[in-house]
Amino acid sequence: MTKEEAQVRCDELNKETIIIPIDNIIIQDSFKNTQPSLDKIQEKLEYYKKYNRFDKRIVINKDNVLQDGYINYLICKILNIKTNKVVVE
C-alpha cells in the first residue's frame, strides 16, 4: 500500500458511518444502467470472503442515495446481507 492509498483509507475510516438496511439504499439510474465487470465483481467478492469486509465502504448521501460502492451493494444483495455500515457524505 502506498502512502497515498494509506491516507485515502485513513480518511475513509474517519468519516461518519451508520449501519443501514441494504434495502433502504436508493440506487440512481446511472448505476442501474451500468453493467459492472464480472472480473471486478469476482475480485471484490473474493476480498469480502477472505477478510469478511469490503475493501471500501458503500457511500450514500443524507437521503440514502448511493454515491459510491455499487459493486459492494450488489454483493450485499447476492450474499443476502441485510445491513451494512456505510459512509454518509
PyMOL Python script that loads the backbone (N, CA, C, O; Angstrom):
from pymol import cmd

cmd.read_pdbstr("""\
ATOM      1  N   MET A   1       0.855  -1.176   0.000  1.00  0.00           N
ATOM      2  CA  MET A   1       0.000   0.000   0.000  1.00  0.00           C
ATOM      3  C   MET A   1       0.899   1.236   0.000  1.00  0.00           C
ATOM      4  O   MET A   1       1.831   1.346   0.797  1.00  0.00           O
ATOM      5  N   THR A   2       0.599   2.161  -0.909  1.00  0.00           N
ATOM      6  CA  THR A   2       1.379   3.384  -0.977  1.00  0.00           C
ATOM      7  C   THR A   2       0.943   4.336   0.130  1.00  0.00           C
ATOM      8  O   THR A   2      -0.091   4.134   0.766  1.00  0.00           O
ATOM      9  N   LYS A   3       1.732   5.361   0.350  1.00  0.00           N
ATOM     10  CA  LYS A   3       1.390   6.373   1.348  1.00  0.00           C
ATOM     11  C   LYS A   3       0.061   7.048   1.001  1.00  0.00           C
ATOM     12  O   LYS A   3      -0.761   7.306   1.880  1.00  0.00           O
ATOM     13  N   GLU A   4      -0.139   7.329  -0.283  1.00  0.00           N
ATOM     14  CA  GLU A   4      -1.374   7.972  -0.731  1.00  0.00           C
ATOM     15  C   GLU A   4      -2.586   7.060  -0.486  1.00  0.00           C
ATOM     16  O   GLU A   4      -3.634   7.521  -0.033  1.00  0.00           O
ATOM     17  N   GLU A   5      -2.434   5.774  -0.788  1.00  0.00           N
ATOM     18  CA  GLU A   5      -3.523   4.818  -0.556  1.00  0.00           C
ATOM     19  C   GLU A   5      -3.838   4.708   0.937  1.00  0.00           C
ATOM     20  O   GLU A   5      -5.002   4.620   1.328  1.00  0.00           O
ATOM     21  N   ALA A   6      -2.797   4.715   1.760  1.00  0.00           N
ATOM     22  CA  ALA A   6      -2.993   4.658   3.213  1.00  0.00           C
ATOM     23  C   ALA A   6      -3.739   5.891   3.705  1.00  0.00           C
ATOM     24  O   ALA A   6      -4.600   5.788   4.578  1.00  0.00           O
ATOM     25  N   GLN A   7      -3.415   7.052   3.152  1.00  0.00           N
ATOM     26  CA  GLN A   7      -4.096   8.286   3.552  1.00  0.00           C
ATOM     27  C   GLN A   7      -5.568   8.248   3.159  1.00  0.00           C
ATOM     28  O   GLN A   7      -6.434   8.650   3.936  1.00  0.00           O
ATOM     29  N   VAL A   8      -5.847   7.765   1.956  1.00  0.00           N
ATOM     30  CA  VAL A   8      -7.237   7.644   1.497  1.00  0.00           C
ATOM     31  C   VAL A   8      -7.994   6.708   2.426  1.00  0.00           C
ATOM     32  O   VAL A   8      -9.129   6.995   2.808  1.00  0.00           O
ATOM     33  N   ARG A   9      -7.379   5.601   2.789  1.00  0.00           N
ATOM     34  CA  ARG A   9      -8.028   4.629   3.683  1.00  0.00           C
ATOM     35  C   ARG A   9      -8.268   5.242   5.062  1.00  0.00           C
ATOM     36  O   ARG A   9      -9.338   5.049   5.639  1.00  0.00           O
ATOM     37  N   CYS A  10      -7.296   5.973   5.599  1.00  0.00           N
ATOM     38  CA  CYS A  10      -7.464   6.647   6.898  1.00  0.00           C
ATOM     39  C   CYS A  10      -8.594   7.666   6.833  1.00  0.00           C
ATOM     40  O   CYS A  10      -9.429   7.734   7.735  1.00  0.00           O
ATOM     41  N   ASP A  11      -8.618   8.451   5.774  1.00  0.00           N
ATOM     42  CA  ASP A  11      -9.676   9.449   5.613  1.00  0.00           C
ATOM     43  C   ASP A  11     -11.042   8.774   5.576  1.00  0.00           C
ATOM     44  O   ASP A  11     -12.001   9.253   6.181  1.00  0.00           O
ATOM     45  N   GLU A  12     -11.117   7.661   4.860  1.00  0.00           N
ATOM     46  CA  GLU A  12     -12.382   6.935   4.755  1.00  0.00           C
ATOM     47  C   GLU A  12     -12.829   6.417   6.122  1.00  0.00           C
ATOM     48  O   GLU A  12     -14.006   6.510   6.468  1.00  0.00           O
ATOM     49  N   LEU A  13     -11.897   5.877   6.890  1.00  0.00           N
ATOM     50  CA  LEU A  13     -12.235   5.321   8.195  1.00  0.00           C
ATOM     51  C   LEU A  13     -12.682   6.385   9.186  1.00  0.00           C
ATOM     52  O   LEU A  13     -13.372   6.073  10.157  1.00  0.00           O
ATOM     53  N   ASN A  14     -12.301   7.630   8.956  1.00  0.00           N
ATOM     54  CA  ASN A  14     -12.658   8.715   9.865  1.00  0.00           C
ATOM     55  C   ASN A  14     -13.963   9.420   9.493  1.00  0.00           C
ATOM     56  O   ASN A  14     -14.384  10.336  10.200  1.00  0.00           O
ATOM     57  N   LYS A  15     -14.603   9.016   8.412  1.00  0.00           N
ATOM     58  CA  LYS A  15     -15.862   9.640   8.007  1.00  0.00           C
ATOM     59  C   LYS A  15     -17.008   9.086   8.848  1.00  0.00           C
ATOM     60  O   LYS A  15     -16.912   8.002   9.422  1.00  0.00           O
ATOM     61  N   GLU A  16     -18.097   9.856   8.908  1.00  0.00           N
ATOM     62  CA  GLU A  16     -19.285   9.420   9.634  1.00  0.00           C
ATOM     63  C   GLU A  16     -19.837   8.150   8.993  1.00  0.00           C
ATOM     64  O   GLU A  16     -19.991   8.074   7.774  1.00  0.00           O
ATOM     65  N   THR A  17     -20.131   7.161   9.822  1.00  0.00           N
ATOM     66  CA  THR A  17     -20.712   5.923   9.322  1.00  0.00           C
ATOM     67  C   THR A  17     -21.989   5.602  10.100  1.00  0.00           C
ATOM     68  O   THR A  17     -22.150   5.985  11.259  1.00  0.00           O
ATOM     69  N   ILE A  18     -22.875   4.895   9.433  1.00  0.00           N
ATOM     70  CA  ILE A  18     -24.084   4.383  10.071  1.00  0.00           C
ATOM     71  C   ILE A  18     -24.314   2.965   9.577  1.00  0.00           C
ATOM     72  O   ILE A  18     -23.816   2.578   8.520  1.00  0.00           O
ATOM     73  N   ILE A  19     -25.056   2.209  10.331  1.00  0.00           N
ATOM     74  CA  ILE A  19     -25.480   0.890   9.873  1.00  0.00           C
ATOM     75  C   ILE A  19     -26.884   1.060   9.316  1.00  0.00           C
ATOM     76  O   ILE A  19     -27.776   1.589   9.980  1.00  0.00           O
ATOM     77  N   ILE A  20     -27.060   0.605   8.098  1.00  0.00           N
ATOM     78  CA  ILE A  20     -28.324   0.824   7.391  1.00  0.00           C
ATOM     79  C   ILE A  20     -28.782  -0.473   6.736  1.00  0.00           C
ATOM     80  O   ILE A  20     -27.953  -1.260   6.278  1.00  0.00           O
ATOM     81  N   PRO A  21     -30.082  -0.704   6.688  1.00  0.00           N
ATOM     82  CA  PRO A  21     -30.571  -1.841   5.896  1.00  0.00           C
ATOM     83  C   PRO A  21     -30.233  -1.617   4.417  1.00  0.00           C
ATOM     84  O   PRO A  21     -30.471  -0.537   3.876  1.00  0.00           O
ATOM     85  N   ILE A  22     -29.694  -2.617   3.791  1.00  0.00           N
ATOM     86  CA  ILE A  22     -29.301  -2.508   2.385  1.00  0.00           C
ATOM     87  C   ILE A  22     -30.494  -2.104   1.520  1.00  0.00           C
ATOM     88  O   ILE A  22     -30.341  -1.341   0.565  1.00  0.00           O
ATOM     89  N   ASP A  23     -31.676  -2.613   1.852  1.00  0.00           N
ATOM     90  CA  ASP A  23     -32.860  -2.288   1.061  1.00  0.00           C
ATOM     91  C   ASP A  23     -33.270  -0.822   1.163  1.00  0.00           C
ATOM     92  O   ASP A  23     -34.084  -0.360   0.364  1.00  0.00           O
ATOM     93  N   ASN A  24     -32.729  -0.086   2.120  1.00  0.00           N
ATOM     94  CA  ASN A  24     -33.041   1.341   2.263  1.00  0.00           C
ATOM     95  C   ASN A  24     -32.167   2.222   1.370  1.00  0.00           C
ATOM     96  O   ASN A  24     -32.401   3.426   1.263  1.00  0.00           O
ATOM     97  N   ILE A  25     -31.165   1.626   0.734  1.00  0.00           N
ATOM     98  CA  ILE A  25     -30.282   2.388  -0.142  1.00  0.00           C
ATOM     99  C   ILE A  25     -30.975   2.579  -1.487  1.00  0.00           C
ATOM    100  O   ILE A  25     -31.453   1.620  -2.093  1.00  0.00           O
ATOM    101  N   ILE A  26     -31.022   3.816  -1.940  1.00  0.00           N
ATOM    102  CA  ILE A  26     -31.666   4.165  -3.213  1.00  0.00           C
ATOM    103  C   ILE A  26     -30.600   4.160  -4.306  1.00  0.00           C
ATOM    104  O   ILE A  26     -29.567   4.819  -4.187  1.00  0.00           O
ATOM    105  N   ILE A  27     -30.863   3.417  -5.355  1.00  0.00           N
ATOM    106  CA  ILE A  27     -29.899   3.295  -6.455  1.00  0.00           C
ATOM    107  C   ILE A  27     -30.304   4.217  -7.590  1.00  0.00           C
ATOM    108  O   ILE A  27     -31.414   4.132  -8.115  1.00  0.00           O
ATOM    109  N   GLN A  28     -29.384   5.102  -7.961  1.00  0.00           N
ATOM    110  CA  GLN A  28     -29.612   6.034  -9.072  1.00  0.00           C
ATOM    111  C   GLN A  28     -29.630   5.269 -10.396  1.00  0.00           C
ATOM    112  O   GLN A  28     -29.004   4.218 -10.529  1.00  0.00           O
ATOM    113  N   ASP A  29     -30.351   5.813 -11.362  1.00  0.00           N
ATOM    114  CA  ASP A  29     -30.405   5.200 -12.693  1.00  0.00           C
ATOM    115  C   ASP A  29     -29.019   5.069 -13.313  1.00  0.00           C
ATOM    116  O   ASP A  29     -28.753   4.119 -14.049  1.00  0.00           O
ATOM    117  N   SER A  30     -28.137   6.020 -13.017  1.00  0.00           N
ATOM    118  CA  SER A  30     -26.784   5.958 -13.594  1.00  0.00           C
ATOM    119  C   SER A  30     -26.059   4.682 -13.170  1.00  0.00           C
ATOM    120  O   SER A  30     -25.253   4.147 -13.931  1.00  0.00           O
ATOM    121  N   PHE A  31     -26.338   4.192 -11.962  1.00  0.00           N
ATOM    122  CA  PHE A  31     -25.762   2.918 -11.529  1.00  0.00           C
ATOM    123  C   PHE A  31     -26.548   1.751 -12.124  1.00  0.00           C
ATOM    124  O   PHE A  31     -25.956   0.787 -12.609  1.00  0.00           O
ATOM    125  N   LYS A  32     -27.866   1.835 -12.086  1.00  0.00           N
ATOM    126  CA  LYS A  32     -28.707   0.746 -12.593  1.00  0.00           C
ATOM    127  C   LYS A  32     -28.438   0.462 -14.064  1.00  0.00           C
ATOM    128  O   LYS A  32     -28.563  -0.679 -14.511  1.00  0.00           O
ATOM    129  N   ASN A  33     -28.070   1.492 -14.817  1.00  0.00           N
ATOM    130  CA  ASN A  33     -27.883   1.360 -16.254  1.00  0.00           C
ATOM    131  C   ASN A  33     -26.472   0.943 -16.648  1.00  0.00           C
ATOM    132  O   ASN A  33     -26.147   0.903 -17.835  1.00  0.00           O
ATOM    133  N   THR A  34     -25.622   0.629 -15.655  1.00  0.00           N
ATOM    134  CA  THR A  34     -24.259   0.193 -15.963  1.00  0.00           C
ATOM    135  C   THR A  34     -24.135  -1.300 -15.696  1.00  0.00           C
ATOM    136  O   THR A  34     -24.811  -1.848 -14.825  1.00  0.00           O
ATOM    137  N   GLN A  35     -23.280  -1.934 -16.442  1.00  0.00           N
ATOM    138  CA  GLN A  35     -23.009  -3.357 -16.259  1.00  0.00           C
ATOM    139  C   GLN A  35     -21.597  -3.495 -15.711  1.00  0.00           C
ATOM    140  O   GLN A  35     -20.629  -3.390 -16.465  1.00  0.00           O
ATOM    141  N   PRO A  36     -21.464  -3.733 -14.388  1.00  0.00           N
ATOM    142  CA  PRO A  36     -20.118  -3.869 -13.818  1.00  0.00           C
ATOM    143  C   PRO A  36     -19.378  -5.059 -14.409  1.00  0.00           C
ATOM    144  O   PRO A  36     -19.983  -6.054 -14.806  1.00  0.00           O
ATOM    145  N   SER A  37     -18.093  -4.939 -14.458  1.00  0.00           N
ATOM    146  CA  SER A  37     -17.238  -6.011 -14.966  1.00  0.00           C
ATOM    147  C   SER A  37     -17.347  -7.238 -14.052  1.00  0.00           C
ATOM    148  O   SER A  37     -17.272  -7.121 -12.829  1.00  0.00           O
ATOM    149  N   LEU A  38     -17.522  -8.401 -14.658  1.00  0.00           N
ATOM    150  CA  LEU A  38     -17.580  -9.635 -13.872  1.00  0.00           C
ATOM    151  C   LEU A  38     -16.281  -9.875 -13.122  1.00  0.00           C
ATOM    152  O   LEU A  38     -16.291 -10.400 -12.009  1.00  0.00           O
ATOM    153  N   ASP A  39     -15.153  -9.491 -13.733  1.00  0.00           N
ATOM    154  CA  ASP A  39     -13.857  -9.634 -13.063  1.00  0.00           C
ATOM    155  C   ASP A  39     -13.800  -8.786 -11.803  1.00  0.00           C
ATOM    156  O   ASP A  39     -13.295  -9.229 -10.772  1.00  0.00           O
ATOM    157  N   LYS A  40     -14.321  -7.560 -11.888  1.00  0.00           N
ATOM    158  CA  LYS A  40     -14.298  -6.671 -10.726  1.00  0.00           C
ATOM    159  C   LYS A  40     -15.226  -7.202  -9.627  1.00  0.00           C
ATOM    160  O   LYS A  40     -14.886  -7.155  -8.445  1.00  0.00           O
ATOM    161  N   ILE A  41     -16.391  -7.701 -10.024  1.00  0.00           N
ATOM    162  CA  ILE A  41     -17.305  -8.281  -9.041  1.00  0.00           C
ATOM    163  C   ILE A  41     -16.631  -9.471  -8.354  1.00  0.00           C
ATOM    164  O   ILE A  41     -16.676  -9.592  -7.130  1.00  0.00           O
ATOM    165  N   GLN A  42     -16.016 -10.336  -9.135  1.00  0.00           N
ATOM    166  CA  GLN A  42     -15.339 -11.514  -8.578  1.00  0.00           C
ATOM    167  C   GLN A  42     -14.206 -11.106  -7.641  1.00  0.00           C
ATOM    168  O   GLN A  42     -14.040 -11.689  -6.569  1.00  0.00           O
ATOM    169  N   GLU A  43     -13.434 -10.112  -8.046  1.00  0.00           N
ATOM    170  CA  GLU A  43     -12.319  -9.627  -7.223  1.00  0.00           C
ATOM    171  C   GLU A  43     -12.822  -9.117  -5.872  1.00  0.00           C
ATOM    172  O   GLU A  43     -12.263  -9.460  -4.830  1.00  0.00           O
ATOM    173  N   LYS A  44     -13.869  -8.304  -5.891  1.00  0.00           N
ATOM    174  CA  LYS A  44     -14.415  -7.748  -4.652  1.00  0.00           C
ATOM    175  C   LYS A  44     -15.087  -8.823  -3.801  1.00  0.00           C
ATOM    176  O   LYS A  44     -15.042  -8.763  -2.572  1.00  0.00           O
ATOM    177  N   LEU A  45     -15.704  -9.794  -4.444  1.00  0.00           N
ATOM    178  CA  LEU A  45     -16.326 -10.898  -3.722  1.00  0.00           C
ATOM    179  C   LEU A  45     -15.266 -11.741  -3.014  1.00  0.00           C
ATOM    180  O   LEU A  45     -15.444 -12.123  -1.858  1.00  0.00           O
ATOM    181  N   GLU A  46     -14.176 -12.027  -3.701  1.00  0.00           N
ATOM    182  CA  GLU A  46     -13.079 -12.792  -3.095  1.00  0.00           C
ATOM    183  C   GLU A  46     -12.475 -12.032  -1.914  1.00  0.00           C
ATOM    184  O   GLU A  46     -12.154 -12.635  -0.890  1.00  0.00           O
ATOM    185  N   TYR A  47     -12.319 -10.711  -2.051  1.00  0.00           N
ATOM    186  CA  TYR A  47     -11.798  -9.897  -0.955  1.00  0.00           C
ATOM    187  C   TYR A  47     -12.735 -10.009   0.251  1.00  0.00           C
ATOM    188  O   TYR A  47     -12.283 -10.204   1.380  1.00  0.00           O
ATOM    189  N   TYR A  48     -14.034  -9.884   0.003  1.00  0.00           N
ATOM    190  CA  TYR A  48     -15.009  -9.961   1.092  1.00  0.00           C
ATOM    191  C   TYR A  48     -14.940 -11.316   1.794  1.00  0.00           C
ATOM    192  O   TYR A  48     -14.945 -11.389   3.022  1.00  0.00           O
ATOM    193  N   LYS A  49     -14.874 -12.380   1.006  1.00  0.00           N
ATOM    194  CA  LYS A  49     -14.825 -13.720   1.591  1.00  0.00           C
ATOM    195  C   LYS A  49     -13.537 -13.943   2.382  1.00  0.00           C
ATOM    196  O   LYS A  49     -13.545 -14.639   3.397  1.00  0.00           O
ATOM    197  N   LYS A  50     -12.446 -13.363   1.929  1.00  0.00           N
ATOM    198  CA  LYS A  50     -11.159 -13.545   2.607  1.00  0.00           C
ATOM    199  C   LYS A  50     -11.089 -12.746   3.910  1.00  0.00           C
ATOM    200  O   LYS A  50     -10.611 -13.260   4.921  1.00  0.00           O
ATOM    201  N   TYR A  51     -11.567 -11.477   3.899  1.00  0.00           N
ATOM    202  CA  TYR A  51     -11.400 -10.578   5.047  1.00  0.00           C
ATOM    203  C   TYR A  51     -12.699 -10.317   5.815  1.00  0.00           C
ATOM    204  O   TYR A  51     -12.687  -9.644   6.846  1.00  0.00           O
ATOM    205  N   ASN A  52     -13.810 -10.846   5.315  1.00  0.00           N
ATOM    206  CA  ASN A  52     -15.126 -10.647   5.934  1.00  0.00           C
ATOM    207  C   ASN A  52     -15.496  -9.161   6.043  1.00  0.00           C
ATOM    208  O   ASN A  52     -16.161  -8.739   6.990  1.00  0.00           O
ATOM    209  N   ARG A  53     -15.061  -8.401   5.078  1.00  0.00           N
ATOM    210  CA  ARG A  53     -15.404  -6.984   4.960  1.00  0.00           C
ATOM    211  C   ARG A  53     -15.092  -6.558   3.534  1.00  0.00           C
ATOM    212  O   ARG A  53     -14.408  -7.261   2.790  1.00  0.00           O
ATOM    213  N   PHE A  54     -15.614  -5.380   3.169  1.00  0.00           N
ATOM    214  CA  PHE A  54     -15.336  -4.847   1.842  1.00  0.00           C
ATOM    215  C   PHE A  54     -14.032  -4.066   1.839  1.00  0.00           C
ATOM    216  O   PHE A  54     -13.561  -3.625   2.888  1.00  0.00           O
ATOM    217  N   ASP A  55     -13.448  -3.895   0.648  1.00  0.00           N
ATOM    218  CA  ASP A  55     -12.212  -3.144   0.524  1.00  0.00           C
ATOM    219  C   ASP A  55     -12.431  -1.658   0.795  1.00  0.00           C
ATOM    220  O   ASP A  55     -11.507  -0.953   1.201  1.00  0.00           O
ATOM    221  N   LYS A  56     -13.649  -1.189   0.569  1.00  0.00           N
ATOM    222  CA  LYS A  56     -14.019   0.180   0.933  1.00  0.00           C
ATOM    223  C   LYS A  56     -15.504   0.202   1.225  1.00  0.00           C
ATOM    224  O   LYS A  56     -16.250  -0.674   0.788  1.00  0.00           O
ATOM    225  N   ARG A  57     -15.922   1.202   1.962  1.00  0.00           N
ATOM    226  CA  ARG A  57     -17.317   1.275   2.385  1.00  0.00           C
ATOM    227  C   ARG A  57     -18.221   1.773   1.257  1.00  0.00           C
ATOM    228  O   ARG A  57     -17.789   2.501   0.363  1.00  0.00           O
ATOM    229  N   ILE A  58     -19.479   1.364   1.326  1.00  0.00           N
ATOM    230  CA  ILE A  58     -20.515   1.924   0.482  1.00  0.00           C
ATOM    231  C   ILE A  58     -20.738   3.357   0.946  1.00  0.00           C
ATOM    232  O   ILE A  58     -20.741   3.629   2.146  1.00  0.00           O
ATOM    233  N   VAL A  59     -20.924   4.271   0.004  1.00  0.00           N
ATOM    234  CA  VAL A  59     -21.119   5.690   0.329  1.00  0.00           C
ATOM    235  C   VAL A  59     -22.510   6.118  -0.129  1.00  0.00           C
ATOM    236  O   VAL A  59     -22.907   5.884  -1.271  1.00  0.00           O
ATOM    237  N   ILE A  60     -23.246   6.754   0.796  1.00  0.00           N
ATOM    238  CA  ILE A  60     -24.566   7.292   0.474  1.00  0.00           C
ATOM    239  C   ILE A  60     -24.602   8.762   0.858  1.00  0.00           C
ATOM    240  O   ILE A  60     -23.735   9.241   1.588  1.00  0.00           O
ATOM    241  N   ASN A  61     -25.612   9.479   0.362  1.00  0.00           N
ATOM    242  CA  ASN A  61     -25.801  10.848   0.823  1.00  0.00           C
ATOM    243  C   ASN A  61     -26.829  10.840   1.949  1.00  0.00           C
ATOM    244  O   ASN A  61     -27.303   9.777   2.349  1.00  0.00           O
ATOM    245  N   LYS A  62     -27.174  12.009   2.458  1.00  0.00           N
ATOM    246  CA  LYS A  62     -28.078  12.103   3.604  1.00  0.00           C
ATOM    247  C   LYS A  62     -29.480  11.588   3.290  1.00  0.00           C
ATOM    248  O   LYS A  62     -30.256  11.313   4.204  1.00  0.00           O
ATOM    249  N   ASP A  63     -29.812  11.456   2.000  1.00  0.00           N
ATOM    250  CA  ASP A  63     -31.114  10.951   1.584  1.00  0.00           C
ATOM    251  C   ASP A  63     -31.081   9.454   1.242  1.00  0.00           C
ATOM    252  O   ASP A  63     -32.022   8.926   0.650  1.00  0.00           O
ATOM    253  N   ASN A  64     -29.994   8.784   1.621  1.00  0.00           N
ATOM    254  CA  ASN A  64     -29.788   7.344   1.376  1.00  0.00           C
ATOM    255  C   ASN A  64     -29.564   6.993  -0.090  1.00  0.00           C
ATOM    256  O   ASN A  64     -29.723   5.836  -0.477  1.00  0.00           O
ATOM    257  N   VAL A  65     -29.201   7.969  -0.906  1.00  0.00           N
ATOM    258  CA  VAL A  65     -28.933   7.706  -2.318  1.00  0.00           C
ATOM    259  C   VAL A  65     -27.469   7.282  -2.476  1.00  0.00           C
ATOM    260  O   VAL A  65     -26.557   7.957  -1.998  1.00  0.00           O
ATOM    261  N   LEU A  66     -27.267   6.155  -3.152  1.00  0.00           N
ATOM    262  CA  LEU A  66     -25.916   5.632  -3.350  1.00  0.00           C
ATOM    263  C   LEU A  66     -25.051   6.627  -4.126  1.00  0.00           C
ATOM    264  O   LEU A  66     -25.455   7.144  -5.167  1.00  0.00           O
ATOM    265  N   GLN A  67     -23.853   6.882  -3.595  1.00  0.00           N
ATOM    266  CA  GLN A  67     -22.889   7.750  -4.254  1.00  0.00           C
ATOM    267  C   GLN A  67     -21.698   6.967  -4.789  1.00  0.00           C
ATOM    268  O   GLN A  67     -21.129   7.314  -5.824  1.00  0.00           O
ATOM    269  N   ASP A  68     -21.321   5.895  -4.069  1.00  0.00           N
ATOM    270  CA  ASP A  68     -20.168   5.084  -4.470  1.00  0.00           C
ATOM    271  C   ASP A  68     -20.308   3.709  -3.813  1.00  0.00           C
ATOM    272  O   ASP A  68     -20.885   3.577  -2.733  1.00  0.00           O
ATOM    273  N   GLY A  69     -19.775   2.697  -4.481  1.00  0.00           N
ATOM    274  CA  GLY A  69     -19.795   1.354  -3.918  1.00  0.00           C
ATOM    275  C   GLY A  69     -20.889   0.461  -4.479  1.00  0.00           C
ATOM    276  O   GLY A  69     -21.395  -0.423  -3.787  1.00  0.00           O
ATOM    277  N   TYR A  70     -21.249   0.694  -5.724  1.00  0.00           N
ATOM    278  CA  TYR A  70     -22.340  -0.074  -6.335  1.00  0.00           C
ATOM    279  C   TYR A  70     -22.043  -1.575  -6.348  1.00  0.00           C
ATOM    280  O   TYR A  70     -22.930  -2.384  -6.073  1.00  0.00           O
ATOM    281  N   ILE A  71     -20.822  -1.944  -6.660  1.00  0.00           N
ATOM    282  CA  ILE A  71     -20.494  -3.374  -6.696  1.00  0.00           C
ATOM    283  C   ILE A  71     -20.604  -3.975  -5.299  1.00  0.00           C
ATOM    284  O   ILE A  71     -21.104  -5.090  -5.148  1.00  0.00           O
ATOM    285  N   ASN A  72     -20.151  -3.264  -4.288  1.00  0.00           N
ATOM    286  CA  ASN A  72     -20.285  -3.780  -2.927  1.00  0.00           C
ATOM    287  C   ASN A  72     -21.759  -3.901  -2.542  1.00  0.00           C
ATOM    288  O   ASN A  72     -22.145  -4.838  -1.843  1.00  0.00           O
ATOM    289  N   TYR A  73     -22.572  -2.966  -2.993  1.00  0.00           N
ATOM    290  CA  TYR A  73     -24.019  -3.050  -2.789  1.00  0.00           C
ATOM    291  C   TYR A  73     -24.565  -4.319  -3.450  1.00  0.00           C
ATOM    292  O   TYR A  73     -25.343  -5.052  -2.841  1.00  0.00           O
ATOM    293  N   LEU A  74     -24.158  -4.576  -4.690  1.00  0.00           N
ATOM    294  CA  LEU A  74     -24.617  -5.769  -5.405  1.00  0.00           C
ATOM    295  C   LEU A  74     -24.188  -7.043  -4.675  1.00  0.00           C
ATOM    296  O   LEU A  74     -24.951  -8.006  -4.608  1.00  0.00           O
ATOM    297  N   ILE A  75     -22.981  -7.049  -4.136  1.00  0.00           N
ATOM    298  CA  ILE A  75     -22.505  -8.218  -3.398  1.00  0.00           C
ATOM    299  C   ILE A  75     -23.351  -8.433  -2.141  1.00  0.00           C
ATOM    300  O   ILE A  75     -23.649  -9.570  -1.778  1.00  0.00           O
ATOM    301  N   CYS A  76     -23.734  -7.346  -1.484  1.00  0.00           N
ATOM    302  CA  CYS A  76     -24.641  -7.472  -0.330  1.00  0.00           C
ATOM    303  C   CYS A  76     -25.931  -8.163  -0.754  1.00  0.00           C
ATOM    304  O   CYS A  76     -26.436  -9.038  -0.050  1.00  0.00           O
ATOM    305  N   LYS A  77     -26.457  -7.768  -1.901  1.00  0.00           N
ATOM    306  CA  LYS A  77     -27.693  -8.371  -2.392  1.00  0.00           C
ATOM    307  C   LYS A  77     -27.461  -9.856  -2.733  1.00  0.00           C
ATOM    308  O   LYS A  77     -28.286 -10.704  -2.395  1.00  0.00           O
ATOM    309  N   ILE A  78     -26.353 -10.163  -3.393  1.00  0.00           N
ATOM    310  CA  ILE A  78     -26.036 -11.536  -3.786  1.00  0.00           C
ATOM    311  C   ILE A  78     -25.897 -12.433  -2.557  1.00  0.00           C
ATOM    312  O   ILE A  78     -26.397 -13.559  -2.543  1.00  0.00           O
ATOM    313  N   LEU A  79     -25.214 -11.928  -1.521  1.00  0.00           N
ATOM    314  CA  LEU A  79     -24.948 -12.722  -0.324  1.00  0.00           C
ATOM    315  C   LEU A  79     -26.056 -12.611   0.719  1.00  0.00           C
ATOM    316  O   LEU A  79     -25.954 -13.168   1.812  1.00  0.00           O
ATOM    317  N   ASN A  80     -27.119 -11.883   0.365  1.00  0.00           N
ATOM    318  CA  ASN A  80     -28.254 -11.700   1.268  1.00  0.00           C
ATOM    319  C   ASN A  80     -27.848 -11.029   2.586  1.00  0.00           C
ATOM    320  O   ASN A  80     -28.357 -11.370   3.654  1.00  0.00           O
ATOM    321  N   ILE A  81     -26.921 -10.069   2.487  1.00  0.00           N
ATOM    322  CA  ILE A  81     -26.502  -9.278   3.638  1.00  0.00           C
ATOM    323  C   ILE A  81     -27.580  -8.218   3.853  1.00  0.00           C
ATOM    324  O   ILE A  81     -27.844  -7.412   2.960  1.00  0.00           O
ATOM    325  N   LYS A  82     -28.195  -8.214   5.014  1.00  0.00           N
ATOM    326  CA  LYS A  82     -29.352  -7.341   5.258  1.00  0.00           C
ATOM    327  C   LYS A  82     -28.966  -5.925   5.665  1.00  0.00           C
ATOM    328  O   LYS A  82     -29.655  -4.974   5.294  1.00  0.00           O
ATOM    329  N   THR A  83     -27.880  -5.763   6.419  1.00  0.00           N
ATOM    330  CA  THR A  83     -27.438  -4.437   6.856  1.00  0.00           C
ATOM    331  C   THR A  83     -25.937  -4.313   6.617  1.00  0.00           C
ATOM    332  O   THR A  83     -25.219  -5.308   6.521  1.00  0.00           O
ATOM    333  N   ASN A  84     -25.486  -3.067   6.526  1.00  0.00           N
ATOM    334  CA  ASN A  84     -24.061  -2.827   6.349  1.00  0.00           C
ATOM    335  C   ASN A  84     -23.726  -1.444   6.876  1.00  0.00           C
ATOM    336  O   ASN A  84     -24.575  -0.553   6.911  1.00  0.00           O
ATOM    337  N   LYS A  85     -22.481  -1.280   7.283  1.00  0.00           N
ATOM    338  CA  LYS A  85     -22.003   0.027   7.711  1.00  0.00           C
ATOM    339  C   LYS A  85     -21.624   0.812   6.471  1.00  0.00           C
ATOM    340  O   LYS A  85     -20.837   0.347   5.646  1.00  0.00           O
ATOM    341  N   VAL A  86     -22.189   2.012   6.341  1.00  0.00           N
ATOM    342  CA  VAL A  86     -21.944   2.853   5.172  1.00  0.00           C
ATOM    343  C   VAL A  86     -21.444   4.219   5.611  1.00  0.00           C
ATOM    344  O   VAL A  86     -21.651   4.634   6.752  1.00  0.00           O
ATOM    345  N   VAL A  87     -20.788   4.905   4.698  1.00  0.00           N
ATOM    346  CA  VAL A  87     -20.347   6.285   4.922  1.00  0.00           C
ATOM    347  C   VAL A  87     -21.445   7.217   4.428  1.00  0.00           C
ATOM    348  O   VAL A  87     -22.010   7.019   3.353  1.00  0.00           O
ATOM    349  N   VAL A  88     -21.739   8.246   5.238  1.00  0.00           N
ATOM    350  CA  VAL A  88     -22.712   9.254   4.848  1.00  0.00           C
ATOM    351  C   VAL A  88     -21.949  10.517   4.514  1.00  0.00           C
ATOM    352  O   VAL A  88     -21.218  11.051   5.349  1.00  0.00           O
ATOM    353  N   GLU A  89     -22.119  10.995   3.293  1.00  0.00           N
ATOM    354  CA  GLU A  89     -21.430  12.238   2.878  1.00  0.00           C
ATOM    355  C   GLU A  89     -22.441  13.338   2.665  1.00  0.00           C
ATOM    356  O   GLU A  89     -22.069  14.458   2.315  1.00  0.00           O
TER     357      GLU A  89
END
""", "prot")
cmd.dss("prot")
cmd.show_as("cartoon", "prot")
cmd.util.cbc("prot")
cmd.orient("prot")
